[in-house]
């Protein structure tokens, strides 16, 4: 019986020590939702040469993100794409800059799909946070975005590739 009491006593001490070593506050997942509206600042592409309409290139987008909680952030996105007649994939980096100066940067990837009967494209993809500053220092998380290119890009017509996305990100921040 004495051995059993001693084992329970040691187990209890180890359990209490483990509780004391845990952080006082656990990181809690937060959800960040916004409507992102952007336009194409520049795009450069070259034909691949394998099939008609297959191009690869680089792009830069800018815009504003309107968050559910009333915040507004500026947005920029730089990346590259591989597209055949408007259908293809993209990858790049999103930068959100909030009014007080905090930032988040995420790696994005997704697909562009022509909408039948229009010159518009649907846009769908994912993001993974890679760094944050200010109140977002130490951010970890990921999310999705889904939207539409409302006005296609056209140098000849002076159109800027206006688009919108609905973004849902889930993230955690380190305990303070």
N, C-alpha and C positions, 0 to 999 in steps of 0.2 A: 504494500500500500504506500509506503514511504517513497518508493521509486516512482510510482504513478503520480503522486502529488508533486514530486520534484520535476517530472517531465511536463506536467501541466503548468507548473510555475515558470519553467524555462520558456515554454511555448507562449505563455502570457506576456512575459517580459519581451520576447522577440516581436510579438504582435504590437505591443505598445511602442517599442523602438521604431518599428516600421512606420507606424502612424505619425510619430514625431518627425521622422525624416522626410515625409511627404511634404510638398509645398502647401502652404496654408490655403492658397486658392488655386484651383485647377483651371487651366485654360478652357474657356467655354466657346464653342463654335458660334459665330455670328453670321448672319446672312446679309449680304449687301445687294440690293436690287436697284437697277437704274434703266432708264431709256437713254440710249446713246445716239446722238445725231451727228453725222460727220460728212465731210466732203473730201474728194481726192485732191491733194495739193500738187502731186506730180506722179507720173508713172512713165517708166521706160521699159520697153520690151523688144524682143528680137524673135523672129521666127525660128523654130527648131529645124524645119525642113523635112520632117518625116511625113506629115500629112497636112493638108490645107487647114489653116487656122490654128495650128499648134504654136503657142508662144510661151516664152518664159520671161520673167521680168521682175522689176523692183517697183515698189509703190510707197507713198507716204500719204496718210490721212490725218485730218485734224477735225476737232469738233468739241461738243459739250456733252457732259453726262449729267442727267437730271435724276437724282436719287430719291427714293421713296420718302426719306426723312426730311426732304426739302433742300438738302445740300446740292450744290452745283460744282462740278470740277471740269477743268479743261482736259482734253483728251488728245493724244497723238499716237499714231500707230505707224510703224515702219516694218516692211517685210518684203517677201518675194512670193511669186505665184507661178503656177504651171497650169496653163489653160488651153483647151481646144474648143474653139467656137463658143467661148463664154462659160464652158463647164470645166471645173478643175479644182485645184487645191491652193491653199495659201498658208504661210507661216510667217510669224513676225513677233513683234514686241509691242505691248500696250503700255503707255505711260498716262496715269491719271494724276493731275496736280490739283489739290484741294485749295480752297481760298486761304487757309491759314498757312499753307506751304507744305503740308504733308504730301507724300507721294506713294504710289504703288506702281510696280512694274511687273508685268506678267508676260509669259511666253504664250502665244496663241497659235492655234492651227484650226483649219476648217475647210469647208467646201463651198464652192459657188455652183449654183444650178440654174440654168436659164428657165424662166417662167414661160411656158408655151403661149405663143400668140403675142408676146410682148418683147421689148428689148430689156426688160428688167431681169434681175437675178435674185434668187433666194440665197441667203447666207446663213450658215450654221457651223458652229465650232465650239472649241473648248479653250480654257485658259488655266494656267498654273502660275500662281504668284511666285516670283523669284526674289524680290526684295521690296522693302518699304522703308520710308523715312518718317520722322516725326512721330505722330501717334500710331503709325503703322509699322514702326521698327520691329523687325522679327516676324513679320506676317508669314503665315503658312496657309495654303489653301488652294482651291481651284473653283472653276465654275463653267458655265455654258453661256453662249450667246446665240441668238437667232434673230434674223431680220431680213431686210430686203433692200436691194439697190433700187431706189425709186427712179432716179434719172441716170442713165448710163453715161460713162465718160466718153467724150468726143472732142478731140482737139479742133476739128473742123467746125463744129457747131458751138464751141465754147461752153460745153456742158461739163460739170464738175464731178460726176459720179456720186451724187448725193445719196446717202443711205441712212437707215436707222437700224438699231439692234436693241433687243430686250436682253439685258444681262442679269444673270443670277450667279453670285459668287458666295461661297461659304469659306470662312477663314477663322483662324485662331491667332491670338497674339500671346506672347510670353507673359507669364505672371510677373507682377511688379513687386 
